[in-house]
Amino acid sequence: MAKRKVTNLTEVALITCVVQKGLADTINSSLLEVGVQGSTVHMGVGTGVRERLGILGVAVDVEREVISVMVPVDQTDRIFERIFLAGRLDTPGMGYIYVTPLLQAATYIPPNLLISD
């Protein structure tokens, strides 16, 4: 049996975007066009002033989609902008996006992509 080893990724960041329900597919399609292989999408529920803005006090939809994608630090700005535009985040109430630096991350990396020390 082959020896198992953790390959730590150190120059990565996590981009997280919270958008209106139904926009995650649009954002993921946009990411695939620029070579991002995958992201994680999950549902969330927001609270705040917008839930009370419905007609006659009827709550508006507060369900959100949360997209998370781990990217190399040197590509963060390019991918951040791509998500921002695809999610129409320049429109009030559409959502928000932020970047979190990651100290350590790990996943499978094909041996042909690893740089030998």
Secondary structure as the mmCIF struct_conf table of DSSP 4:
data_model
#
loop_
_struct_conf.conf_type_id
_struct_conf.id
_struct_conf.beg_label_comp_id
_struct_conf.beg_label_asym_id
_struct_conf.beg_label_seq_id
_struct_conf.end_label_comp_id
_struct_conf.end_label_asym_id
_struct_conf.end_label_seq_id
HELX_LH_PP_P HELX_LH_PP_P1 ALA A 2 ARG A 4
STRN STRN1 ASN A 8 LEU A 9
BEND BEND1 GLU A 11 GLU A 11
STRN STRN2 VAL A 12 GLN A 20
TURN_TY1_P TURN_TY1_P1 LYS A 21 GLY A 22
HELX_RH_AL_P HELX_RH_AL_P1 ALA A 24 GLU A 33
TURN_TY1_P TURN_TY1_P2 VAL A 34 GLY A 35
STRN STRN3 THR A 40 VAL A 45
BEND BEND2 GLY A 48 GLY A 48
HELX_RH_3T_P HELX_RH_3T_P1 VAL A 49 ARG A 52
BEND BEND3 GLY A 54 GLY A 54
HELX_RH_3T_P HELX_RH_3T_P2 ILE A 55 GLY A 57
HELX_LH_PP_P HELX_LH_PP_P2 VAL A 58 ASP A 61
STRN STRN4 GLU A 63 PRO A 72
HELX_RH_3T_P HELX_RH_3T_P3 VAL A 73 GLN A 75
HELX_RH_AL_P HELX_RH_AL_P2 THR A 76 ALA A 86
TURN_TY1_P TURN_TY1_P3 GLY A 87 ASP A 90
BEND BEND4 THR A 91 THR A 91
TURN_TY1_P TURN_TY1_P4 PRO A 92 GLY A 93
BEND BEND5 MET A 94 MET A 94
STRN STRN5 GLY A 95 LEU A 102
BEND BEND6 LEU A 103 LEU A 103
STRN STRN6 ALA A 105 ALA A 106
HELX_RH_3T_P HELX_RH_3T_P4 PRO A 111 LEU A 113
HELX_LH_PP_P HELX_LH_PP_P3 LEU A 114 SER A 116
#
